[in-house]
Amino acid sequence: MAHRVITINRMYGSGGRLLGKALAEELGIHFYDQELIRLASEENDIPYEELLKVDEKKASQWRPSYKRTDANAASVSLSSNE
């Protein structure tokens, strides 16, 4: 049987997780989300809590974001909406 992989790129709060879960149910395929972190933890002998620290999170509006403006400089913005 062929393996099916569907990836959905989404922004935080967009409802992409719900869409992905509904699509997986409709197509009769397994849905992975946080489960992938647990699998990576088990397969690579890395504590689950350590992997959670580096998982994608909603950006803080106070965390600086860096944007390249040219080959030699970067600008800093305190807005997470860019």
Secondary structure, DSSP 8 states (H G I E B T S, - for coil): -----------TTSSHHHHHHHHHHHHT----STHHHHHHHHHHT--HHHHHHHS-----TTS-EEEE-SSS-EEEES-S--
